[in-house]
Amino acid sequence: MPPRQSVLKQVSDRLVSSGLYSKPAALALLAKQFVGFGPRLPDPEKALPHPEGLVGRCSSLDVPTMVAAYAKGLYPHEKKWWAPAERAVSFPENVHISQRVWRLLNTQAYGVTFDSDFAAVLRGCAPEAVVADAFLALHQAGYAHSVEAWDRSGRLAGGLFGLSVGRAFFSEGMFARERDAANVGFVTLSCHLQEWGFTLNDGKRMRGHLSQLGFVAVPRFAFNGLLSKAVLYPSRVGKWTVETGLDAARWNPQYAGTGKVSPGSRRRRNDALPPTA
């Protein structure tokens, strides 16, 4: 089966198993979940073909609006809401771990933390100013999170940040000052997302480095259906921390729970972690 057909079949199977295969059902659940929550938001299914994915103008990027917008399949860029015809989506069980990243994980070349220095990660990713301000507010509210990868000298070598709503994570940006540092952080995050019951990680539009991590292109209607299911669950609000009982170096994405380690088999603390982590 061609790769694209395989991806579409996987998405269809997920929609069928969740009972949300039809687009109207997905949108109906979404409406029930967010009725009265924040201002009225445009319908992502009415996105324009030119410019592709444009839905409407942003009037506000406050915390309730941002959470509701992302849960509806929208994201802001240049003071406009967007919903591309295809979304780059990572399913935890399909994360691709390259041999180089696997070796970096095994040798603990980078120490990984969550929410240790959100501001520094934000500066490294350098989103547009209004989006940066919005995500700082989301972080303070416990919805936005950062992943930091520290080198052995305690310097921030790379990282990523994003938004968590229900069992969906939205990767907003990544940066790396050293090769594969951000990818080590991404794999560590994905290991935790699977353990915590998350079903998808949205990367917006497909780009080369995302496909290398295992992201696949999902049609908008299918993405919205999967998202409608994911956001029905309570959000994991508050500060995130790397769990000592999980080891991404031992994680096989295709088998949930393989990253768990017993207390007696835990490796010693990584010297690359900053003293305050």
C-alpha positions in Angstrom: 0.0 0.0 0.0 1.4 3.5 -0.9 2.5 5.5 2.1 -0.2 8.2 1.6 -3.0 5.5 1.4 -1.5 3.8 4.4 -1.7 7.1 6.4 -5.3 7.8 5.3 -6.3 4.3 6.3 -4.7 4.7 9.7 -6.5 8.0 10.2 -9.8 6.5 9.0 -9.4 3.6 11.4 -8.9 6.0 14.3 -12.0 8.0 13.4 -14.1 4.8 13.1 -12.9 3.4 16.4 -13.6 6.7 18.1 -17.1 7.0 16.6 -16.2 10.3 14.9 -15.7 9.2 11.3 -18.2 11.8 10.0 -17.2 15.4 9.9 -20.6 16.6 11.2 -20.2 14.4 14.3 -16.7 15.8 15.0 -17.9 19.4 14.7 -20.9 18.7 16.8 -18.8 17.4 19.7 -16.5 20.3 19.3 -19.4 22.7 19.6 -20.7 21.0 22.7 -17.2 21.2 24.3 -16.6 24.8 23.7 -20.0 26.4 23.7 -19.7 29.8 25.5 -15.9 29.5 25.8 -14.2 32.6 24.4 -15.3 34.6 21.5 -16.9 33.2 18.3 -14.3 31.6 16.1 -14.4 30.9 12.4 -15.1 27.5 11.0 -11.8 25.8 9.9 -13.7 24.0 7.1 -14.3 27.3 5.5 -10.6 28.0 5.0 -9.8 29.7 1.7 -7.9 27.9 -1.1 -6.0 31.2 -1.8 -4.1 32.0 0.3 -4.3 28.4 1.3 -5.7 27.8 4.8 -6.6 31.4 5.6 -9.8 31.4 7.8 -10.1 34.9 9.2 -8.6 37.7 11.2 -7.6 37.4 14.9 -9.3 39.9 17.2 -7.7 38.5 20.4 -5.0 36.1 21.5 -5.9 35.9 25.1 -5.7 32.5 26.9 -9.3 31.4 26.5 -9.3 32.4 22.8 -6.1 30.6 22.1 -7.1 27.4 23.9 -10.5 27.4 22.1 -8.9 28.2 18.7 -6.3 25.4 18.9 -8.9 23.0 20.1 -11.0 23.9 17.0 -8.0 23.3 14.6 -7.0 27.0 14.2 -3.7 28.7 14.8 -2.6 32.3 14.5 0.0 33.8 12.2 0.4 37.4 11.1 -2.8 38.3 13.1 -4.9 35.8 11.1 -6.4 32.4 11.8 -5.2 29.5 9.7 -6.3 25.9 9.1 -4.3 24.3 6.2 -5.9 21.7 4.0 -3.4 19.2 5.4 -1.9 19.1 8.8 1.5 17.6 9.8 0.6 15.2 12.6 2.7 12.9 14.8 1.1 9.9 16.4 3.1 8.7 19.4 3.4 5.1 18.1 4.8 6.3 14.8 7.6 8.6 16.1 10.8 7.9 14.1 14.0 7.7 16.1 17.1 7.9 14.0 20.2 5.9 14.9 22.1 9.1 15.7 19.3 10.4 18.0 19.1 6.9 19.6 22.8 7.0 20.4 22.6 10.5 21.8 19.8 9.3 24.1 21.8 6.2 25.2 24.9 8.2 25.9 22.9 11.0 27.6 24.7 13.6 25.5 21.9 16.0 26.4 19.9 16.4 29.6 16.3 17.0 28.9 13.9 19.0 31.1 10.3 20.3 30.8 9.2 23.8 31.7 12.7 24.7 33.1 13.3 27.8 31.0 10.3 28.6 28.8 11.5 32.1 28.1 14.9 30.9 26.8 13.2 28.3 24.5 10.8 31.0 23.2 13.8 33.2 22.4 15.5 30.4 20.6 12.4 29.6 18.5 11.8 33.4 17.9 8.1 33.4 17.0 6.4 36.6 16.0 6.1 39.0 18.9 2.3 38.8 19.4 2.4 35.0 19.3 5.3 35.0 21.8 3.4 37.2 24.2 0.3 34.9 23.8 2.4 31.8 24.6 4.0 33.4 27.6 0.5 34.0 29.0 -0.5 30.4 28.1 2.6 29.1 29.9 1.8 31.2 33.0 -1.8 29.7 32.8 -0.3 26.1 32.6 -1.3 25.3 29.0 2.0 26.0 27.2 5.1 24.0 27.8 8.7 23.9 26.9 11.3 21.2 26.3 14.9 22.0 27.0 18.0 20.0 25.8 21.1 20.9 27.8 24.7 20.1 26.8 27.3 18.8 29.2 28.4 22.3 30.0 24.9 23.3 31.1 24.2 25.4 28.0 20.8 25.2 26.2 21.6 23.3 23.0 18.0 23.1 21.7 14.4 22.8 22.5 10.8 23.2 21.5 7.6 24.6 22.9 3.9 24.1 22.3 0.4 24.0 23.7 -1.5 21.2 25.4 -5.3 20.9 25.2 -6.9 17.7 26.3 -4.9 14.8 24.9 -3.6 16.8 22.0 -0.2 18.6 21.9 0.5 21.4 19.4 4.2 21.8 18.6 4.7 25.5 17.9 8.4 25.8 17.3 11.8 24.0 17.6 15.4 25.2 17.5 18.8 23.7 17.8 22.2 25.1 18.4 23.8 21.7 18.2 22.8 18.9 15.8 19.8 16.8 16.9 19.6 18.5 20.3 16.0 19.5 19.6 15.2 16.0 18.2 16.4 14.4 21.5 14.0 16.7 23.3 11.2 15.8 20.8 11.6 12.1 21.3 11.7 12.5 25.1 8.5 14.6 24.9 6.8 12.0 22.7 7.7 9.2 25.1 5.9 11.1 27.8 3.0 12.0 25.7 2.4 8.4 24.9 2.7 7.5 28.6 0.2 10.3 29.5 -2.4 9.1 27.0 -1.9 11.8 24.4 -3.2 10.7 20.9 -1.6 13.3 18.6 1.0 16.0 18.2 0.2 18.7 15.6 3.0 20.3 13.7 0.9 22.6 11.5 2.3 22.5 7.9 4.5 19.6 6.8 8.2 20.5 6.5 11.2 18.4 5.8 12.5 18.0 9.3 9.0 17.0 10.6 8.7 14.1 8.1 12.1 12.9 9.4 10.6 12.7 12.9 7.6 10.6 11.7 5.0 13.3 11.1 2.5 12.5 8.4 0.1 14.7 6.3 -3.5 14.4 7.5 -6.4 16.0 5.6 -8.1 18.8 7.5 -11.5 17.1 8.0 -9.8 14.0 9.4 -7.5 16.0 11.6 -10.5 17.9 13.0 -12.3 14.7 13.7 -9.3 13.3 15.7 -8.8 16.6 17.4 -12.5 16.7 18.5 -12.0 13.4 20.3 -8.7 14.4 21.9 -9.9 17.7 23.4 -12.8 16.1 25.2 -10.4 14.9 27.9 -9.2 17.1 30.8 -6.1 19.1 30.0 -2.8 18.4 31.7 -2.6 21.9 33.2 0.4 23.1 35.2 4.1 22.7 35.3 5.4 19.6 33.5 8.5 17.6 34.6 10.4 14.7 33.1 9.4 11.6 34.9 12.2 9.6 36.6 10.4 6.4 35.8 10.6 6.9 32.0 13.7 6.5 29.8 13.3 7.6 26.2 16.5 5.6 25.3 14.6 2.4 26.1 11.3 3.5 24.4 9.9 1.6 21.4 7.2 3.9 20.1 5.2 0.9 18.7 4.9 -0.6 22.2 3.3 1.6 24.8 5.0 1.4 28.2 8.4 0.3 26.9 10.1 3.5 28.2 9.3 2.6 31.8 12.1 1.7 34.1 12.2 0.1 37.6 13.8 2.1 40.4 16.7 -0.3 40.6 17.5 0.0 36.9 17.4 3.8 36.6 20.5 5.3 35.2 22.3 7.9 37.3 21.4 11.6 37.0 22.6 13.1 33.8 25.5 15.5 34.3 24.2 17.6 31.4 21.2 18.8 33.4 21.5 22.2 34.9 21.9 22.3 38.7 18.3 23.6 39.2 16.6 21.0 37.1 
